[in-house]
Amino acid sequence: MSAKKENRIRAPRGTSDYLPDRAASIHRLDRLAGEVFSNYGYQRIITPTFEDTALFTRSIGEASDIVRKEMYTFEDRGGRSLTLRPEATAPVVRAFIEHNLGSQSLPVKLYYFSNMFRYERPQAGRFREFWQLGVEALGSPEPSLDAEVITLAADFLRALDIREGLMKIGSMGDENCRPQYTLILQKYLEEKRDSFCPDCGERLKFNPLRVFDCKNSECQKALADAPKMIDYLCDECRDHFDGVGRLLKEVGIEFSIDPMLVRGFDYYTRTTFEIQSSQLGAQNALGGGGRYDRLVSDYGGKPTPAVGFALGIERLLAALKAEENVDLSTPRKIDVFLIVIDNEHRDQAFKLAIELRRIGLSAEVDYMNRSTRSQMKLADKMGAEYALILGPDEMARGEVVMRNLSTGEERPEKLSSVADKLGKIKGFE
Ligand code: AMP
């Protein structure tokens, strides 16, 4: 590689430029989410890209992989410790408390579409900057709210025509039943300690449930006979779990119960769920979420039970591509291309293009001194519906030629009124 090339600055490892086609797909996902989510009564929220570091260390948990290894934490010039958001639940909860949103009629239902940052080892489906679409519904402990959130996630995938999503549901219990279960699990893990990887050896001391998250196949094997939270739920948690399942069945959501489903954040209580895709290889989770009844009060807010989920946008796009069913990147088509034959008419073409755009049409004009032939080719390539040709003879009479590029039909039009005329044809006044 030449020295010059080596010095070239590239996008940081684990990040990507979303070039226009991909950016357009993301924009369409965002719009579609807006439609589906607003039918369910969710409103958009935008929180800062970075937050006080303590917001995440407290909520996600000191022992979690995210806090231990994956946060982009920096000190600003004022000596504050800040962190680029690795997830959005904690920021939304902070905003909920800070702006007293709990005083509105409950539940408060919010959604976000934001970029997240995690210092992970980049690989297919795993990046250092990625996008998530998620919801948070705050204010009700009812299983119907869990069922609503899960149904919304499933309906959104349905709207995208993603058919290969598998919904898995579990429960993490609550403060009544989880501590007792954790001790039982810890005892089991201690007995089998030698079967686990060194990381799990650490986990079983501080956070035994996290062992279920380990991808190591030996650890997974050793876990096959481990006691499962789902068998140790207290009566309230069991009723809640059954309630969620019953409602999901009533609205036709297919799911399976996964007794090993423990999600990587400390704040979950009761319901957890994950949507996997058979199309995605190792990083097969399209998204997931769960209930977090204690998080708002842990931050000093009024006790407010809540539930939410996040879907990974890059993984949704990968699943769409794998299923080859929806092409979100519509090729750009324009209304009008202005073709200049004589260079002296370039300024008039420029003015006319602006006039057309101001009416509401998409119009393009050549800025590269192309030949007439090349301009024609470009108009075709851009899928222009009309060409306006500024020929010298016509221009001398104050006219241009308007050509319909699909029929080839053409006729002269007055330069002074052609924009209005095209505007009317296209339905703009
Ligand atoms: P989590 O917030 O970890 O529950 O992740 C929710 C979803 O976000 C996952 O199921 C993935 O689809 C996506 N996701 C999480 N981490 C990454 C990452 N590093 N790169 C791309 N997508 C991610």
Residues whose N, C-alpha, C, O or C-beta is under 5 A from the ligand:
A	BS01	AMP	E87 R118 E120 G125 R126 F127 F130 A285 L286 G287 G288 A310 L311 G312 R315
